[in-house]
Each structure stands twice: as structure tokens, then as C-alpha cells.
Amino acid sequence: MKYSELVELASREPVFASALLLAGQPAAGGVQSQLARWVRAGKLVQVRRGWYALPRAYRKQEPHPFLVANRLKPASYVSLQSALAQHGLIPEHVPAVTSVTTGRPELLRTPLGAFQYRHVAPAWFRGAQLVDVGGGQQAFLATPEKALLDLLYLTPDSANAAFLAELRLQHTERLDREQLRKLAQPLRSPKVNRALARLAQRWSGEARR
């Protein structure tokens, strides 16, 4: 493969797997060696083993962090603080993209940013939607309700009043309270139920002001 062909391919796939280039190639070793040479020459960025992106000088568009998070970990979607910030429900900038996955938990530090993955059981792996993130890119993102529940479920002591205050939840009118209840019900988590009850009290008090 010529480098110009790789650039054309990467214009459609901002982050791509080496398996995409190996498909139909009789000599996989030769392609892998070429990829390694391009990485050493600075013509290619190795995001993690088997995953690559063009260097900034050659990119036609920047890979969106949510797209990268989806690509680097199969069976994952962006959630927790990252999704809450994207939906405008918390004010803080989130330095690492946080996702949930049915795979093993891990923190990946890559040339394209940091990506944190939290494990959930397959039965709890739902509540995400494929959304446009700009530049023709799409990523799986938790709904506002699921992002909040994922955070409450995966955070120790999330029912603690201090933790809930530190979240600094805003624009809570965007949350569907009935959907929150329905999504939380199968969890049967006393911690999540206590957290939701405290949040409901807080929201009720704010509504009366």
C-alpha cells in the first residue's frame, strides 16, 4: 500500500484498525512492517496496539474523542461524567473520556487522549444512542438518564449527600424522572435508590424556590 492510499482511507476513517488494511492481503507481515516504518517516520500515530491515526499535519479532520473511545474498546459507549458534561448536566471539563463496557476495565493513555473504561454486566449494557459528534463522525453515547445511573451505580458511596452536592448537577429539567425510575428498577440497588431519593428531594426543594 502506498502512503497516499492510506491517507485517502484515513480521510474516511479517522481512527482505523490494522485489520482494515490486512483484509484480502496475502502477506500480512509486509503490511505490518510498513505500518511500523510509517510510525517510526512520524507518518502514522499508533493509538494503541492495532489502532492507528494520521498525524495532525495529514488529517482532514480531528478524530472526535467519543469516536476514539468507541473504537478502542468494542462493546462500549461513552457515559458517566463525559456523557453528563456532553448533555450539559455538569459544568466541569472532563479530562478523560469515561465509558462503560462489558469488557475488562482499564485506563488507556494514548496520543489522542485518556480513555477510562468501567465494567458493567451485559444485562446493564443498555441506554445508549448513536449520535452525531461532528464532521460526519458518530459515537454511542449514554442518554442523560443512563449516564447519571451509570455514575451512581459505579461510584462507591454515591448516595452520600456530599458526593451528590459535588456533582453540581444543572439543567436537571432535561432529565426524564420516569425514565430514571424505569431504568433503575432492574438494578435493585439500594445505593442507587437512596441516591435518587436524595436527588428528588433536592430537585423538589429547588422547584419550590
MIKOL-263331 format. One line per field, with one value per residue (C-alpha): x, y, z; residue in three letters. Coordinates in nm, 4 decimals, padded with zeros to 6 digits. Example, Ala and Ser with C-alpha at 12.3 -4.5 7.8 and 13.67 -1.06 7.14 Angstrom:
residues 2
c1: 01.2300,01.3670
c2: -00.4500,-00.1060
c3: 00.7800,00.7140
r: ALA,SER
This chain:
residues 209
c1: 00.0000,00.1194,00.1073,-00.1236,-00.3683,-00.3511,-00.4222,-00.7258,-00.8515,-00.7964,-00.9952,-01.2978,-01.1824,-01.0173,-00.9133,-00.8648,-00.7577,-00.4701,-00.7176,-00.8846,-00.5628,-00.4912,-00.8236,-00.7574,-00.3802,-00.1804,00.1240,00.0036,00.3605,00.4536,00.1659,00.2549,00.6166,00.5062,00.2851,00.5779,00.8013,00.5400,00.5077,00.8872,00.8900,00.6164,00.3740,00.1386,00.0313,-00.0133,-00.3021,-00.2773,-00.1815,-00.3612,-00.5143,-00.3788,-00.4469,-00.2782,-00.0571,-00.2235,-00.0470,-00.2121,-00.5588,-00.8547,-01.0497,-00.9731,-01.0933,-01.3651,-01.2698,-01.6041,-01.5460,-01.1968,-01.3351,-01.5867,-01.3264,-01.0597,-01.2885,-01.5518,-01.8840,-01.8529,-02.0354,-01.9466,-02.1170,-02.0669,-01.9087,-01.8254,-02.1846,-02.3228,-02.0947,-02.1929,-02.5606,-02.4892,-02.5788,-02.2464,-02.0267,-01.6824,-01.4447,-01.3778,-01.0070,-01.0545,-01.3352,-01.5311,-01.7143,-01.8776,-01.8011,-01.8814,-01.5075,-01.2370,-01.1942,-00.8847,-00.7370,-00.5784,-00.3395,-00.2913,-00.1595,-00.5256,-00.6117,-00.7002,-00.9853,-01.1321,-01.3469,-01.5663,-01.7052,-02.0762,-02.2636,-02.4186,-02.7685,-02.6850,-02.5290,-02.8104,-02.9384,-02.7035,-02.7779,-02.5737,-02.5333,-02.3594,-02.0489,-01.9466,-01.7573,-01.9649,-01.8496,-02.0850,-02.0442,-02.2505,-02.3413,-02.5476,-02.8753,-02.8741,-03.0676,-02.8429,-02.5259,-02.6408,-02.7421,-02.4114,-02.2275,-02.4376,-02.4082,-02.0314,-01.9281,-01.8791,-02.0831,-02.2699,-02.5711,-02.3600,-02.5029,-02.1565,-02.0901,-02.4249,-02.3583,-02.0115,-02.1659,-02.3136,-02.5912,-02.7517,-03.0327,-03.1947,-03.5214,-03.3667,-03.3847,-03.6901,-03.7742,-03.9999,-03.7267,-03.4810,-03.7128,-03.7713,-03.4026,-03.3042,-03.5674,-03.3914,-03.0731,-03.2384,-02.9544,-03.0285,-02.7411,-02.8795,-03.2318,-03.1080,-02.9150,-03.2178,-03.4384,-03.1943,-03.1708,-03.5503,-03.5679,-03.3065,-03.4875,-03.8208,-03.6694,-03.5207,-03.8575,-04.0294,-03.7853
c2: 00.0000,00.3488,00.6218,00.8301,00.5382,00.5257,00.8998,00.8563,00.5688,00.7601,01.0557,00.8284,00.6512,00.9000,00.6083,00.2724,-00.0804,-00.2547,-00.5366,-00.2999,-00.2845,-00.6555,-00.7654,-00.9513,-00.9069,-01.2269,-01.1006,-00.9627,-00.9400,-00.6958,-00.4641,-00.4746,-00.3900,-00.0974,00.0339,00.0104,00.2053,00.4797,00.5060,00.5417,00.8032,01.0069,00.9453,00.7442,00.7578,00.4297,00.4951,00.1519,-00.1912,-00.2494,00.1010,00.3991,00.7578,01.0029,01.2723,01.6122,01.7560,01.4940,01.4843,01.6232,01.6245,01.5596,01.2249,01.3030,01.1675,00.9853,00.8088,00.7109,00.5775,00.3598,00.2278,00.1395,-00.0795,-00.2959,-00.3188,00.0209,00.3528,00.6927,00.7536,00.8783,01.2251,01.2553,01.1964,01.4165,01.7004,01.6463,01.6720,01.9906,01.8343,01.9059,02.2127,02.0562,01.9770,01.6035,01.5315,01.1628,01.0214,00.7873,00.4866,00.1664,-00.1695,-00.5362,-00.5986,-00.5562,-00.2161,-00.0163,00.3285,00.3919,00.6840,00.7443,01.0156,01.1096,01.1449,00.9383,00.6897,00.5321,00.2186,00.0837,-00.2685,-00.3497,-00.6768,-00.7399,-00.7033,-00.3396,-00.2612,-00.0518,00.3036,00.4386,00.6031,00.6534,01.0303,01.2701,01.4231,01.6418,01.6061,01.3100,01.1123,00.9165,00.7603,00.5651,00.7941,00.7230,00.9067,01.1663,00.9319,00.6318,00.8379,00.9502,00.5977,00.4533,00.7067,00.6361,00.2604,00.2511,00.5071,00.3903,00.5921,00.7661,00.8073,01.0277,01.3791,01.5320,01.3376,01.4384,01.8032,01.7862,01.6668,02.0165,01.8824,02.1545,02.1780,01.8813,01.9610,01.7776,01.4515,01.2332,01.1344,00.8462,00.7113,00.7327,00.5234,00.2635,00.2281,00.1972,-00.0620,-00.3704,-00.2829,-00.3341,-00.1324,00.0202,00.2641,00.3921,00.4146,00.6181,00.8493,00.9034,00.9728,01.2367,01.3943,01.4013,01.5850,01.8323,01.8926,01.9307,02.1941,02.3821,02.3781,02.5413,02.8333
c3: 00.0000,-00.0834,00.1783,-00.0434,-00.0406,00.3388,00.3629,00.1379,00.3513,00.6761,00.5436,00.5766,00.8946,01.1351,01.3590,01.1933,01.2799,01.1084,01.0340,00.7864,00.5838,00.6151,00.4653,00.1424,00.1675,00.1066,00.3006,00.6339,00.7634,00.4897,00.5766,00.9472,00.8675,00.6508,00.9324,01.1749,00.9320,00.8929,01.2718,01.3085,01.0323,01.2021,00.9166,01.1351,01.5003,01.6842,01.9221,02.0785,01.9523,01.6247,01.6076,01.4164,01.3132,01.0813,01.2375,01.2690,00.9625,00.7401,00.8974,00.7112,01.0379,01.4027,01.5395,01.7947,02.1415,02.1701,01.8375,01.9516,02.2815,02.0951,01.8529,02.1063,02.3167,02.1453,02.3288,02.4952,02.4997,02.6426,02.9755,03.3330,03.3645,02.9934,02.8848,03.1642,03.0513,02.6867,02.7823,02.9799,03.3154,03.4885,03.4394,03.4764,03.1939,03.1997,03.1274,03.0383,02.8271,03.0526,02.9098,03.0264,02.8712,02.9071,02.8701,03.1288,03.2965,03.2082,03.1628,02.8245,02.7865,02.4161,02.1831,02.1245,02.4935,02.8001,02.7956,03.1098,03.0840,03.3643,03.3560,03.3734,03.3341,02.9907,03.1424,03.2367,02.8986,02.7523,02.7376,02.4692,02.1369,01.8199,01.7897,01.5513,01.7072,01.4124,01.0888,00.9787,01.2824,01.5075,01.8505,02.1000,02.3907,02.7014,02.7384,03.0186,03.2475,03.1817,03.2240,03.5691,03.6712,03.5474,03.7616,04.0709,04.0212,03.9644,04.2268,04.5873,04.8392,04.5572,04.7872,05.0138,05.0290,04.9900,04.6696,04.5222,04.6061,04.4482,04.1203,04.0790,03.8585,03.6483,03.3928,03.5661,03.3913,03.0952,03.2901,03.2412,03.6014,03.4940,03.2675,03.5569,03.7697,03.4991,03.4168,03.7835,03.8726,03.7273,03.9182,04.2558,04.4050,04.7481,04.6955,04.3647,04.5072,04.8048,04.5744,04.3521,04.6553,04.7802,04.4365,04.4105,04.7437,04.6243,04.2950,04.4732,04.7023,04.4088,04.2303,04.5292,04.5410
r: MET,LYS,TYR,SER,GLU,LEU,VAL,GLU,LEU,ALA,SER,ARG,GLU,PRO,VAL,PHE,ALA,SER,ALA,LEU,LEU,LEU,ALA,GLY,GLN,PRO,ALA,ALA,GLY,GLY,VAL,GLN,SER,GLN,LEU,ALA,ARG,TRP,VAL,ARG,ALA,GLY,LYS,LEU,VAL,GLN,VAL,ARG,ARG,GLY,TRP,TYR,ALA,LEU,PRO,ARG,ALA,TYR,ARG,LYS,GLN,GLU,PRO,HIS,PRO,PHE,LEU,VAL,ALA,ASN,ARG,LEU,LYS,PRO,ALA,SER,TYR,VAL,SER,LEU,GLN,SER,ALA,LEU,ALA,GLN,HIS,GLY,LEU,ILE,PRO,GLU,HIS,VAL,PRO,ALA,VAL,THR,SER,VAL,THR,THR,GLY,ARG,PRO,GLU,LEU,LEU,ARG,THR,PRO,LEU,GLY,ALA,PHE,GLN,TYR,ARG,HIS,VAL,ALA,PRO,ALA,TRP,PHE,ARG,GLY,ALA,GLN,LEU,VAL,ASP,VAL,GLY,GLY,GLY,GLN,GLN,ALA,PHE,LEU,ALA,THR,PRO,GLU,LYS,ALA,LEU,LEU,ASP,LEU,LEU,TYR,LEU,THR,PRO,ASP,SER,ALA,ASN,ALA,ALA,PHE,LEU,ALA,GLU,LEU,ARG,LEU,GLN,HIS,THR,GLU,ARG,LEU,ASP,ARG,GLU,GLN,LEU,ARG,LYS,LEU,ALA,GLN,PRO,LEU,ARG,SER,PRO,LYS,VAL,ASN,ARG,ALA,LEU,ALA,ARG,LEU,ALA,GLN,ARG,TRP,SER,GLY,GLU,ALA,ARG,ARG
